[in-house]
């Protein structure tokens, strides 16, 4: 027998709570993503200017050509994450007037 107020389908309630992200979670994901992209951007840029040293440190995996390709491909994601990071930080740091 069904009681009043009991949910009809439990899986739909659990799905809703799992798929919704809170604002601090989104800000944290964007911040960590920007941090990872920044480190990759710096390493690939250093690989362009100092290919011998970076090649030795990465056991020959990251040469000048691959560093340039990675550095070029990271512009788009880096700018997207940077704009998201700044927008989320500015939007919620200033009080409403």
Secondary structure, DSSP 4 states (H G I P E B T S, - for coil): -PPTT--S-HHHHHHHHHH---HHHHHHHHHHHHHHHHHHHHHHHHHHH-HHHHHHHTTTSS-HHHHHHHHHHHHHHHHHHHHHHHHHHHHTTSPP-
